[in-house]
Amino acid sequence: YIDFKEYEVKDNMIFFITPGQMHQLIFFKPPKGRAILFNDEFMIKNAISEKLIDEIYLFNKIGETPPLSPDEAGMNIFKDLIRQMDSYSEMHSIYKQEAIGSLVKLFMIQSNNKCILNDIVSSELIEEGKHLLRPFRELLAKHYSTKHMVSEYASELAVTADYLNKVLKNITGITAKEHIQNKLVTEAKRLLIFSNISNKELAYQLGFDEAAHFNNFFKKMTGLTPTEFRSSSQS
Protein backbone atom coordinates (compact mmCIF):
# COMPACT_ATOMS: atom_id res chain seq x y z
CA TYR A 1 0.00 0.00 0.00
CA ILE A 2 1.21 3.52 -0.85
CA ASP A 3 -0.93 6.30 0.63
CA PHE A 4 -3.85 3.84 0.91
CA LYS A 5 -3.56 2.77 -2.75
CA GLU A 6 -3.11 -1.00 -3.12
CA TYR A 7 -0.61 -2.47 -5.59
CA GLU A 8 0.12 -6.14 -6.18
CA VAL A 9 3.80 -6.98 -5.79
CA LYS A 10 5.18 -9.12 -8.61
CA ASP A 11 8.62 -9.99 -9.92
CA ASN A 12 10.71 -7.24 -11.50
CA MET A 13 8.82 -4.20 -10.20
CA ILE A 14 10.23 -0.87 -9.02
CA PHE A 15 8.29 1.23 -6.52
CA PHE A 16 9.01 4.86 -5.68
CA ILE A 17 8.19 6.25 -2.24
CA THR A 18 8.55 9.96 -1.57
CA PRO A 19 9.27 11.38 1.91
CA GLY A 20 6.11 11.49 3.97
CA GLN A 21 4.19 8.88 1.99
CA MET A 22 2.58 6.19 4.09
CA HIS A 23 3.46 2.72 2.90
CA GLN A 24 3.06 -0.86 4.05
CA LEU A 25 4.34 -4.16 2.66
CA ILE A 26 2.27 -7.30 3.24
CA PHE A 27 3.79 -10.61 2.14
CA PHE A 28 2.72 -14.22 2.50
CA LYS A 29 6.28 -15.49 2.05
CA PRO A 30 9.69 -13.84 2.53
CA PRO A 31 10.41 -11.58 -0.47
CA LYS A 32 13.71 -10.83 -2.15
CA GLY A 33 14.35 -7.24 -3.08
CA ARG A 34 16.39 -4.12 -2.52
CA ALA A 35 15.65 -0.74 -0.96
CA ILE A 36 17.64 2.28 -2.11
CA LEU A 37 17.22 5.16 0.32
CA PHE A 38 18.65 8.65 -0.01
CA ASN A 39 17.90 12.13 1.31
CA ASP A 40 18.02 15.73 0.08
CA GLU A 41 21.64 16.16 1.13
CA PHE A 42 22.65 13.12 -0.93
CA MET A 43 20.83 14.56 -3.95
CA ILE A 44 22.59 17.90 -3.62
CA LYS A 45 26.04 16.37 -3.22
CA ASN A 46 25.56 14.17 -6.27
CA ALA A 47 23.84 16.71 -8.53
CA ILE A 48 20.58 14.75 -8.71
CA SER A 49 18.02 17.37 -9.65
CA GLU A 50 14.58 17.43 -8.08
CA LYS A 51 13.28 17.95 -11.61
CA LEU A 52 14.48 14.44 -12.48
CA ILE A 53 12.70 13.01 -9.46
CA ASP A 54 9.51 14.87 -10.36
CA GLU A 55 9.48 13.68 -13.94
CA ILE A 56 9.49 10.04 -12.88
CA TYR A 57 6.05 10.70 -11.39
CA LEU A 58 5.02 13.22 -14.03
CA PHE A 59 5.00 10.80 -16.93
CA ASN A 60 2.64 8.19 -15.54
CA LYS A 61 -0.76 7.95 -17.17
CA ILE A 62 -2.67 8.44 -13.89
CA GLY A 63 -0.79 10.69 -11.47
CA GLU A 64 -0.48 8.19 -8.63
CA THR A 65 3.07 6.82 -9.01
CA PRO A 66 2.30 3.20 -9.83
CA PRO A 67 5.34 0.89 -10.01
CA LEU A 68 7.52 0.48 -13.06
CA SER A 69 7.53 -2.96 -14.67
CA PRO A 70 10.57 -3.08 -16.99
CA ASP A 71 11.02 -5.86 -19.52
CA GLU A 72 13.81 -8.40 -18.96
CA ALA A 73 16.43 -6.34 -20.80
CA GLY A 74 15.50 -3.20 -18.89
CA MET A 75 15.48 -5.00 -15.56
CA ASN A 76 18.96 -6.39 -16.23
CA ILE A 77 20.21 -2.81 -16.52
CA PHE A 78 18.71 -1.95 -13.13
CA LYS A 79 20.14 -5.09 -11.55
CA ASP A 80 23.58 -4.31 -12.97
CA LEU A 81 23.46 -0.81 -11.46
CA ILE A 82 22.54 -2.30 -8.08
CA ARG A 83 25.41 -4.80 -8.30
CA GLN A 84 27.80 -1.92 -8.96
CA MET A 85 26.39 -0.02 -5.96
CA ASP A 86 27.08 -3.11 -3.83
CA SER A 87 30.61 -3.38 -5.19
CA TYR A 88 31.51 0.26 -4.54
CA SER A 89 29.92 0.21 -1.08
CA GLU A 90 32.42 -2.49 -0.06
CA MET A 91 35.42 -0.55 -1.34
CA HIS A 92 37.60 1.78 0.71
CA SER A 93 38.11 4.28 -2.10
CA ILE A 94 37.91 7.96 -1.18
CA TYR A 95 35.54 8.34 -4.12
CA LYS A 96 33.18 5.60 -2.99
CA GLN A 97 30.29 7.95 -2.25
CA GLU A 98 30.75 9.80 -5.54
CA ALA A 99 30.61 6.51 -7.43
CA ILE A 100 27.48 5.36 -5.61
CA GLY A 101 25.89 8.78 -6.18
CA SER A 102 26.56 8.52 -9.92
CA LEU A 103 25.02 5.05 -10.00
CA VAL A 104 21.90 6.25 -8.16
CA LYS A 105 21.61 9.08 -10.66
CA LEU A 106 21.89 6.60 -13.53
CA PHE A 107 19.23 4.47 -11.83
CA MET A 108 16.89 7.48 -11.76
CA ILE A 109 17.62 8.36 -15.40
CA GLN A 110 16.94 4.78 -16.45
CA SER A 111 13.68 4.91 -14.47
CA ASN A 112 12.69 8.10 -16.24
CA ASN A 113 13.38 6.48 -19.62
CA LYS A 114 11.03 3.63 -18.72
CA CYS A 115 8.15 5.83 -17.59
CA ILE A 116 4.93 5.65 -19.57
CA LEU A 117 4.19 8.64 -21.76
CA ASN A 118 0.57 9.41 -22.51
CA ASP A 119 0.48 9.61 -26.29
CA ILE A 120 -2.49 11.96 -26.35
CA VAL A 121 -0.63 14.64 -24.40
CA SER A 122 1.02 17.19 -26.64
CA SER A 123 4.65 18.15 -26.11
CA GLU A 124 3.49 21.70 -25.42
CA LEU A 125 1.28 20.55 -22.55
CA ILE A 126 4.04 18.33 -21.22
CA GLU A 127 6.44 21.25 -21.08
CA GLU A 128 3.82 23.46 -19.47
CA GLY A 129 3.03 20.70 -17.02
CA LYS A 130 6.68 20.54 -15.97
CA HIS A 131 6.55 24.22 -15.04
CA LEU A 132 3.20 24.04 -13.25
CA LEU A 133 3.09 20.64 -11.58
CA ARG A 134 6.05 21.07 -9.26
CA PRO A 135 5.10 24.52 -7.88
CA PHE A 136 1.48 23.40 -7.62
CA ARG A 137 2.52 20.38 -5.54
CA GLU A 138 4.69 22.58 -3.33
CA LEU A 139 1.83 25.03 -2.77
CA LEU A 140 -0.59 22.19 -2.07
CA ALA A 141 1.75 20.57 0.46
CA LYS A 142 2.05 23.92 2.26
CA HIS A 143 -1.53 25.22 2.06
CA TYR A 144 -3.86 22.21 1.73
CA SER A 145 -5.43 22.92 5.11
CA THR A 146 -6.16 26.59 4.38
CA LYS A 147 -6.74 26.72 0.61
CA HIS A 148 -9.36 24.40 -0.84
CA MET A 149 -10.19 26.29 -4.05
CA VAL A 150 -8.44 25.77 -7.40
CA SER A 151 -8.63 29.51 -8.01
CA GLU A 152 -6.43 30.17 -4.97
CA TYR A 153 -3.62 28.02 -6.38
CA ALA A 154 -4.14 29.30 -9.91
CA SER A 155 -3.76 32.87 -8.67
CA GLU A 156 -0.44 32.00 -6.99
CA LEU A 157 0.75 30.43 -10.27
CA ALA A 158 -0.48 33.33 -12.44
CA VAL A 159 -2.83 31.17 -14.55
CA THR A 160 -6.59 30.70 -14.66
CA ALA A 161 -8.29 27.95 -12.70
CA ASP A 162 -9.60 26.37 -15.91
CA TYR A 163 -6.11 26.31 -17.42
CA LEU A 164 -4.57 24.79 -14.29
CA ASN A 165 -7.24 22.09 -14.25
CA LYS A 166 -6.69 21.37 -17.95
CA VAL A 167 -2.91 21.10 -17.75
CA LEU A 168 -2.89 18.90 -14.65
CA LYS A 169 -5.67 16.72 -16.08
CA ASN A 170 -3.68 16.11 -19.27
CA ILE A 171 -0.39 15.49 -17.48
CA THR A 172 -1.46 13.52 -14.39
CA GLY A 173 -4.90 12.24 -15.31
CA ILE A 174 -6.74 14.22 -12.62
CA THR A 175 -7.66 17.88 -12.24
CA ALA A 176 -6.25 20.37 -9.75
CA LYS A 177 -9.53 20.09 -7.83
CA GLU A 178 -9.07 16.33 -7.55
CA HIS A 179 -5.46 16.79 -6.41
CA ILE A 180 -6.69 19.09 -3.63
CA GLN A 181 -9.46 16.70 -2.59
CA ASN A 182 -7.12 13.69 -2.64
CA LYS A 183 -4.59 15.54 -0.49
CA LEU A 184 -7.25 16.42 2.09
CA VAL A 185 -8.48 12.82 2.20
CA THR A 186 -4.96 11.40 2.53
CA GLU A 187 -4.06 13.76 5.37
CA ALA A 188 -7.37 13.05 7.09
CA LYS A 189 -6.74 9.29 6.88
CA ARG A 190 -3.27 9.71 8.35
CA LEU A 191 -4.60 11.63 11.32
CA LEU A 192 -7.49 9.24 11.84
CA ILE A 193 -5.13 6.26 11.95
CA PHE A 194 -2.16 7.70 13.83
CA SER A 195 -3.77 10.08 16.30
CA ASN A 196 -6.69 10.27 18.70
CA ILE A 197 -7.93 13.55 17.30
CA SER A 198 -11.70 14.03 17.37
CA ASN A 199 -13.68 14.51 14.16
CA LYS A 200 -14.41 18.09 15.16
CA GLU A 201 -10.73 18.87 15.78
CA LEU A 202 -9.76 17.13 12.56
CA ALA A 203 -12.27 19.15 10.56
CA TYR A 204 -10.91 22.39 12.01
CA GLN A 205 -7.29 21.33 11.41
CA LEU A 206 -8.04 20.64 7.75
CA GLY A 207 -9.75 23.98 7.23
CA PHE A 208 -13.44 23.03 7.37
CA ASP A 209 -15.75 25.46 9.15
CA GLU A 210 -18.10 22.75 10.35
CA ALA A 211 -17.46 19.15 11.34
CA ALA A 212 -20.60 18.17 9.40
CA HIS A 213 -19.14 19.63 6.21
CA PHE A 214 -15.97 17.61 6.69
CA ASN A 215 -17.92 14.43 7.49
CA ASN A 216 -19.99 14.82 4.30
CA PHE A 217 -16.87 15.50 2.22
CA PHE A 218 -14.99 12.50 3.65
CA LYS A 219 -17.92 10.12 3.13
CA LYS A 220 -18.44 11.36 -0.42
CA MET A 221 -14.77 10.71 -1.21
CA THR A 222 -14.31 7.38 0.61
CA GLY A 223 -17.75 5.89 1.11
CA LEU A 224 -17.18 5.89 4.89
CA THR A 225 -17.62 8.41 7.67
CA PRO A 226 -14.42 9.37 9.52
CA THR A 227 -15.55 7.28 12.48
CA GLU A 228 -16.24 4.26 10.28
CA PHE A 229 -12.87 4.62 8.58
CA ARG A 230 -11.02 4.80 11.89
CA SER A 231 -12.83 1.73 13.21
CA SER A 232 -12.19 -0.31 10.05
CA SER A 233 -8.50 0.67 10.04
CA GLN A 234 -8.05 -0.34 13.66
CA SER A 235 -9.71 -3.70 13.07
Phi, psi and omega in degrees: 000135174232113184049047174073004175265128184268133175232139175279133180269122178234177177296149173056054176236148179235120179255147178241125180242123178269157178305132178094347179282132175286139178208151181213136177251128179236117182236151177259352172209156184302126181271165171240126181189180180231147172242127177248112184246137177207158184244183182300319181299319178298318179298317181295314182297330185251017174055041174266110186285147176294333177301319179296317178299314182300318186291337176297324177274331185297322190264026170269150184295328183247014174063021185246358185063057172291164183290156170276146177230079183293156173287178186300317180296317179294320181293327178297326177294315178299316181296323179294321178296320179294319178299321178293322176300316178301315183298313181291328181294337180269353180278165177249021180293145178291344180256020182303310183295324178296319180295314180296320178300319179295322180291322176296319178297318176298323178299316180293319179296317178298322177297316179299320180295333183268357181292153185273120175271136176279114187297336184277352180274126181287157180297329179296317179291326178297314180296318179295323179297323178300323183279337183260325187296313183298307179296328176297314179298321180295317178296319181295318179298329184272327191239011186303331183275349182240340181236112182250355184259138177301323182299329180292320178285322179298320179298318178297328184264002177062039174225171177278160179297318179299318181293318179298316177299316183296312182296312181293325177297315182290326183275315187253346181095350177225155183282170176300320178301317179293323175301315181296314180297317180296322179296315180298318180294316181298314180294323178297316179298318179301314181292323179294326182277318191254013176214169178257021183299142179282162179299323180294315179295322179296316179301315180296319182295330180267006173091017177266136182290325183232141178299326180297321179296318179294316180301316180295318179297313183296318181291323178297323184278328188243343184086358180231152170284162176305320180295318179295320180295316180298317181295317181293326179291321180291328181278000000 
